[in-house]
């Protein structure tokens, strides 16, 4: 048997069970040199290189994520995308007149067709040249009211005068029908308030008060959370048959900007108190992640076991946490705390990266109960087009709740943002890039819903793209709902915010590409624009519907993207979730909870 000295001088052979660190250390350790420590610089370099190579080969996703985390660290060894690290002078965000005016012509093409065929109807069908209302009792001018502030912003005086005349002489809320509380608030109440602020015409404020008074009974539930529907003539809240006597989180928490603005204008506390009570209930019901499931129980004010996501029924909850803080000139810290808490949950639980290209996207958490009654959460790599608002929202939040100075530079310096601010800025910037990747379709339009590839999806070797795909889309078959584009504005909204915060021309270029795709595939020659049933099929098949948010949001945000930044600056205005601008103000009411 060899003596101890022989064993010590023999190079050790690693066992198969040894971990990677011990393998490398055993195989590549050299004998110590006098006054030089256990490793030479050359040996340390080879150890690092071999470890790095092994990691890249065996677990590329871990490598990518680790590398990203290094870049996101507080030292910020590289510049944060979209920011500046030196003392550049402020950029000048002037108008691109030709592109701006092209958007105006598109608005006129949409509006004049509606006015010709369906003036006063809630919705418009440009292929059949017909209008429809939301209830049998009649409509409440969804399209007119939703569009009129866009006319004011674009300077379309003749169109505005005719729309105002209809509101003055024909608009009535005495309708014995059930209207969605959320949609009526963001489109009609928000539209009237915005028109008032832009015109100083008391007609719009009087109509807004009439509508809000009819909607107040929607809050008459045991918890104070609103009924999802309201009968405007009877002034009675109504449950939606599809929601099992629950209310969606987004719908309950996306009424606040509008009612608070009205309260400030009229100096009447009742509107403020009703919507603030909702936020107090939601804060008390907080889940441990800081996230919100998509349904609430209006009986007890608690969250219902349901999906957690940034898409439908969840999206604008997060949007209005931030915008309530901005609306009252950063004077209500409770909303900053709630927003920061939620963004920590989003970053920790929902933000993911695709397996091939490393695209940043958001997943959904789906609750599942086993036979023993235990609950687990399944992460689903599904992202609605609705989520594409979130990139711009994160960047907006970064310069308000994640900044060390206020206001920040345009573009902000990385040194002006906190660690959280840099995290949210980067996530927002990358989410916008991902949303633009979903426009890489045959039409250049983004689908309603996309799924991202994960190792366990079981579709390796299929025709599905490497990173994202439209679920259920098969050649020769009827396109699934996920494949449609219904004239949505969310990506354009983020492009508008990102451009205003950075001055980066890439965001205008992205917006122009989207606008051209809309013009090519959605424009109806006889007037109006229509949805597309499949973004990946050319020539397209159009659906006979023009959503009101085309004129309220999509074209408005495109116009503002190419307009001079002095028009509706983000330092003075906050946009509701239907793109109706409301002024930032200092409140006279103190927040009733903390």
Residue pairs with C-beta under 8 A, 6 or more apart in sequence:
2 10
11 26
12 26
13 26
14 22
14 23
14 26
14 27
18 26
20 51
20 54
24 47
24 50
24 51
25 47
28 43
28 46
28 47
28 50
29 38
29 39
29 43
30 39
30 40
30 43
32 38
33 40
39 47
52 63
55 62
55 63
55 66
56 63
61 353
61 355
64 353
64 358
65 353
68 353
68 358
70 77
71 77
71 78
72 422
72 423
72 426
74 419
76 414
76 422
79 85
79 414
80 414
80 417
80 422
80 425
80 426
81 425
81 426
81 429
81 430
82 395
82 411
82 425
82 429
82 498
82 501
82 502
82 504
83 411
83 412
83 413
83 414
83 417
83 425
83 502
84 409
84 411
84 412
84 413
84 414
85 413
85 414
85 415
86 413
88 409
90 409
90 410
91 410
91 411
91 502
91 503
92 503
93 410
93 499
93 500
93 503
93 564
93 565
94 564
94 565
95 562
95 563
95 564
96 508
96 562
97 562
99 508
99 512
99 515
99 562
100 559
100 562
100 563
102 515
103 515
103 555
103 558
103 559
103 562
104 154
104 156
104 559
106 515
106 518
106 519
106 523
106 529
106 555
106 558
107 150
107 151
107 154
107 156
107 551
107 555
107 559
108 156
108 159
109 523
109 527
109 528
109 529
110 527
110 528
110 529
110 546
110 550
110 551
110 555
111 147
111 151
111 156
111 159
111 551
112 159
112 527
113 124
113 126
113 129
113 524
113 526
113 527
113 528
114 121
114 124
114 126
114 131
114 143
114 527
114 528
114 546
115 159
115 162
116 129
116 527
117 124
117 126
117 129
117 130
117 131
117 527
118 124
118 125
118 129
118 130
118 131
118 143
119 131
119 144
119 166
120 131
120 139
120 141
120 144
120 166
120 170
120 171
121 131
121 132
121 133
121 139
121 143
122 131
122 132
122 133
122 134
122 139
122 140
122 141
122 142
122 143
122 548
123 131
123 132
123 133
123 134
123 142
123 143
123 545
123 546
123 547
123 548
124 130
124 131
124 143
124 528
124 545
124 546
125 131
125 132
125 544
125 545
125 546
126 524
126 526
126 527
126 528
126 529
126 530
126 544
126 546
127 524
127 530
127 542
127 544
128 544
129 526
129 527
131 143
133 139
134 140
134 142
134 177
134 179
135 175
135 177
135 178
135 179
136 177
137 175
137 176
137 177
137 233
138 172
138 175
138 177
139 175
140 171
140 172
140 173
140 175
140 179
140 184
140 188
140 232
141 166
141 167
141 170
141 171
141 188
142 183
142 187
142 188
142 548
143 548
143 551
144 163
144 166
144 167
144 171
145 167
145 171
145 187
145 188
145 191
145 192
145 195
146 187
146 188
146 191
146 548
146 549
146 551
146 552
146 578
147 163
147 191
147 548
147 551
147 552
148 160
148 163
148 164
148 167
148 191
148 195
149 191
149 194
149 195
149 198
149 552
149 556
149 580
149 581
150 551
150 552
150 555
150 556
150 559
151 159
151 160
151 163
152 160
152 195
152 198
152 199
153 198
153 556
153 559
153 560
153 567
153 568
153 581
154 559
164 201
164 203
167 203
167 204
167 207
168 203
171 207
173 207
173 210
173 211
173 214
173 232
173 233
174 232
174 233
175 232
175 233
176 231
176 232
176 233
176 234
177 231
177 232
177 233
178 229
178 230
178 231
178 238
179 229
179 230
179 231
179 232
180 228
180 229
180 240
180 251
181 215
181 218
181 226
181 227
181 228
181 229
181 230
181 237
181 251
181 255
182 228
182 248
182 250
182 251
182 252
182 254
182 255
184 211
184 215
184 230
184 232
185 215
185 254
185 255
185 258
185 259
186 254
186 255
186 258
186 576
186 577
186 578
186 580
187 548
187 552
187 578
188 211
189 208
189 211
189 212
189 215
189 258
189 259
189 262
190 257
190 258
190 576
190 578
190 580
190 582
191 552
191 578
191 580
192 204
192 205
192 207
192 208
192 211
193 204
193 205
193 208
193 258
193 261
193 262
193 265
193 580
193 582
194 576
194 580
194 581
194 582
195 201
195 204
196 202
196 204
196 205
196 208
196 265
197 581
197 582
197 583
198 581
205 265
205 266
208 262
209 262
209 266
211 232
212 259
212 262
212 271
214 230
214 232
214 233
214 235
215 230
215 232
216 235
216 270
216 271
216 274
217 230
217 235
217 236
217 237
218 226
218 227
218 229
218 230
218 237
219 225
219 226
219 227
219 237
219 274
219 275
219 277
219 278
220 227
220 237
221 227
221 237
221 298
221 299
222 298
222 299
222 300
222 301
223 281
223 297
223 298
223 299
223 300
223 301
224 274
224 277
224 278
224 280
224 281
224 301
225 247
225 252
225 278
225 281
225 296
225 297
225 298
225 301
226 237
226 247
226 251
226 252
226 255
226 278
226 298
227 237
227 238
227 239
227 247
227 298
228 238
228 239
228 240
228 243
228 247
228 248
228 251
229 237
229 238
229 239
229 240
230 236
230 237
230 238
231 237
231 238
239 245
243 295
245 297
245 298
245 299
246 295
246 296
246 297
246 298
246 304
247 295
247 296
247 298
248 294
248 295
248 296
248 313
248 314
249 282
249 292
249 293
249 294
249 295
249 296
249 303
249 313
249 314
249 317
250 294
250 312
250 313
250 314
250 315
250 316
250 317
251 313
252 278
252 282
252 296
253 278
253 279
253 282
253 316
253 317
253 320
253 321
254 316
254 317
254 319
254 320
254 577
255 275
255 278
256 275
256 276
256 278
256 279
256 320
256 324
257 320
257 323
257 324
257 327
257 574
257 576
257 582
258 576
258 582
259 271
259 272
259 274
259 275
260 271
260 272
260 275
260 276
260 324
260 327
260 328
260 587
261 327
261 582
261 583
262 268
262 271
263 269
263 270
263 271
263 272
263 589
264 272
264 585
264 587
264 588
267 588
269 589
272 589
273 592
276 591
276 592
276 593
277 592
279 324
279 335
279 338
279 593
280 592
280 593
281 296
281 301
282 292
282 296
282 301
282 317
283 334
283 338
283 593
284 301
285 296
285 301
285 302
285 303
286 341
287 293
287 303
289 308
289 345
289 348
289 349
290 341
290 342
290 344
290 345
291 308
291 342
291 345
291 346
291 349
291 350
291 365
292 303
292 308
292 314
292 317
292 318
292 342
293 303
293 304
293 305
293 306
293 307
293 308
293 314
293 367
294 306
294 307
294 308
294 309
294 312
294 313
294 314
295 303
295 304
295 306
295 313
296 302
296 303
296 304
297 303
297 304
305 367
305 375
306 367
307 314
307 364
307 365
307 366
307 367
308 314
308 349
308 350
308 364
308 365
308 377
309 350
309 362
309 364
309 365
309 382
309 384
309 387
310 318
310 346
310 350
310 362
310 383
310 384
310 386
310 387
310 390
311 364
311 382
311 383
311 384
311 386
311 387
311 449
312 384
312 386
315 384
315 386
315 387
315 389
315 390
316 577
318 339
318 342
318 343
318 346
318 390
318 393
319 389
319 390
319 393
319 577
320 577
321 335
321 338
321 339
321 342
322 335
322 339
322 393
322 396
322 397
322 400
322 401
323 574
323 575
323 576
324 332
324 335
325 332
325 335
325 336
325 339
325 400
325 401
326 396
326 400
326 574
326 584
327 574
327 582
327 584
327 585
328 584
328 585
328 586
328 587
329 584
329 585
329 586
330 336
330 400
330 406
331 586
331 587
332 587
332 591
333 594
334 591
334 593
334 594
336 401
339 397
339 401
340 401
340 420
343 394
343 397
343 401
343 420
343 424
344 420
346 362
347 423
347 424
347 427
349 365
350 362
350 363
350 364
350 365
351 360
351 361
351 362
351 427
352 360
352 361
352 362
352 363
352 379
352 381
352 452
353 359
353 360
353 361
354 361
354 452
354 453
354 466
354 467
354 468
355 453
355 454
355 455
355 466
355 467
356 453
356 466
356 467
357 437
357 466
357 467
359 430
359 433
359 434
359 437
359 452
359 467
359 468
360 427
360 430
360 431
360 433
360 434
361 381
361 383
361 431
361 434
361 452
361 468
362 383
362 387
362 390
362 431
363 379
363 380
363 381
363 382
363 383
363 452
364 379
364 380
364 382
365 377
365 378
365 379
365 380
366 377
366 378
366 379
366 380
367 375
367 376
367 377
367 378
368 375
368 376
368 377
368 378
369 375
370 376
381 451
381 452
381 453
381 454
381 457
382 449
382 450
382 451
382 452
382 471
383 449
383 450
383 451
383 452
384 448
384 449
385 435
385 438
385 446
385 447
385 448
385 449
385 450
385 485
385 488
385 490
385 491
386 488
386 490
387 431
387 435
387 490
388 431
388 432
388 435
388 438
388 446
388 490
388 491
388 493
388 494
389 490
389 493
389 494
390 428
390 431
390 494
391 427
391 428
391 429
391 430
391 431
391 432
391 434
391 435
391 494
391 498
392 428
392 432
392 493
392 494
392 495
392 496
392 497
392 498
393 428
393 494
393 497
394 424
394 425
394 427
394 428
394 431
395 424
395 425
395 428
395 429
395 494
395 497
395 498
395 501
396 497
396 501
396 570
397 424
397 428
398 412
398 417
398 420
398 421
398 422
398 424
398 425
398 428
399 407
399 408
399 412
399 417
399 421
399 425
399 501
400 406
401 420
401 421
402 417
402 418
402 420
402 421
402 422
402 423
402 424
402 425
403 412
403 416
403 417
403 418
403 421
404 415
404 416
404 417
404 418
404 421
405 416
407 571
408 416
408 417
409 416
410 500
410 501
410 502
410 503
411 501
411 502
411 503
411 504
412 425
412 501
414 422
417 425
428 494
428 498
429 498
431 494
432 491
432 494
432 495
432 498
432 507
435 446
435 490
435 491
435 494
436 491
436 510
437 467
437 468
438 446
438 447
438 450
438 468
439 445
439 446
439 491
439 513
439 514
439 517
441 447
441 535
441 536
442 535
442 536
442 537
442 538
443 485
443 517
443 520
443 521
443 532
443 535
443 536
443 537
443 538
443 540
444 513
444 514
444 516
444 517
444 520
444 521
445 485
445 514
445 517
445 518
445 521
445 522
445 532
445 535
446 485
446 488
446 491
446 535
447 470
447 482
447 483
447 484
447 485
447 535
447 536
448 481
448 482
448 483
448 484
448 485
448 486
448 488
449 470
449 471
449 481
449 482
450 468
450 469
450 470
450 482
451 457
451 468
451 469
451 470
451 471
452 467
452 468
453 459
453 464
453 465
453 466
453 467
453 468
453 469
459 469
470 480
470 482
470 483
470 535
470 536
471 480
471 482
472 480
472 482
472 483
473 479
473 480
473 482
473 483
473 534
473 536
479 533
479 534
479 536
479 537
483 533
483 534
483 535
483 536
483 537
484 531
484 532
484 533
484 534
484 535
484 543
485 522
485 531
485 532
485 535
486 531
486 543
486 545
486 547
487 518
487 522
487 529
487 531
487 546
487 547
487 549
487 550
487 554
488 547
488 549
488 554
489 549
489 550
489 553
489 554
489 556
489 557
489 579
491 510
491 514
492 511
492 514
492 553
492 554
492 557
492 558
492 561
493 553
493 557
493 575
493 579
495 507
495 508
495 510
495 511
495 514
495 557
495 561
496 507
496 511
496 557
496 558
496 560
496 561
497 570
498 504
498 507
499 507
499 508
499 511
499 561
500 565
500 569
500 570
501 570
507 561
508 561
508 562
511 558
511 561
511 562
512 562
514 558
515 558
518 529
518 554
521 532
521 538
521 540
522 529
522 530
522 531
522 532
522 542
523 529
524 530
524 542
528 546
529 546
529 550
530 542
530 543
530 544
530 545
530 546
531 542
531 543
531 545
531 546
531 547
532 540
532 541
532 542
532 543
533 540
533 541
533 542
533 543
534 540
534 541
549 578
549 579
552 578
552 579
552 580
553 578
553 579
556 579
557 579
560 567
560 568
568 581
571 584
572 583
572 584
573 581
573 582
573 583
573 584
574 581
574 582
574 583
574 584
575 581
575 582
576 582
